[in-house]
Amino acid sequence: MQLFELRGRSHHADKAFGWITIAAAGLVLVILGLVAASMTQRALPVLEKMGPDLFTSSKWSAAEDHYGLLAFLFGTLYTAAIALVLAVPVSLGVALFITQVAPRWLKKPMVYLIDLCAVVPSVVWGLWGVLVLSQHFGLGRSFLTAGIILAIMITPIITSLAREVIETTPLTDKEAALALGATRWEMICATVLPHSKGGLVGAVMLGLGRAMGETIAAALVIGSALGQITANPFAPGNSMPAVIANEWGEADDLHKSALIALAVTLFALTIVVNLLATWIVQRGRRHA
């Protein structure tokens, strides 16, 4: 009789826990929906004034009440792409070294150091970029400087996620490859990378989302040039988070609406990137 009572209580507790988790997940979605709705409503004045030109024009002039987001969208994606090109090889290399090569006495200190780099405030990296990269290395405030700083900032994130994913590779698969005469690199290529492919791509995509959303560091080193669309990495430019941080304090009503439209665009772009990363990770798990 007591056993049945315990089972009944356990059943009710499981149901209550299930409803609580559903409510928590639903609350997150509701908050995101409210944020999106309120921000979109505040962006309507500039959307009504500019129409499609808001997203197709690169001209940004508060004096003329003309706001085009294209140059800032380009700057955001360009600096994020530079950051990925620089950060991904380093991140994957460090993750593979920690999990497959490093001796035990070295693994923990490296993990602690990487985690420590991940929590350094972005303003510190931005000031370092201004004082060192811009001046002593002659890079100036440019797309490249911003990309390097973003790469430094996302490397610990990608490395930590990649390390966790790589460590899920079954030990039997690695031992089987080595037993068949494969070298350590051949074992990594034959077992570790195929097994971890989906998770690694997801880690890179999450790093991309972090790079696109960075504000203070990018604002300090990118150069704050308006309407600049060029493939020259040494040219100054601007990004969506940077222009919001730089111009919000002096903006009037329509100008603020344009900045909010930038924030809505960045919000939507970040959500798309994170959803794509989640889909890639789940797809990789299903095929593992």
Order of alpha helices (4+ residues) and beta strands (2+ residues): alpha-alpha-beta-beta-alpha-alpha-alpha-alpha-alpha-alpha-alpha-alpha-alpha-alpha
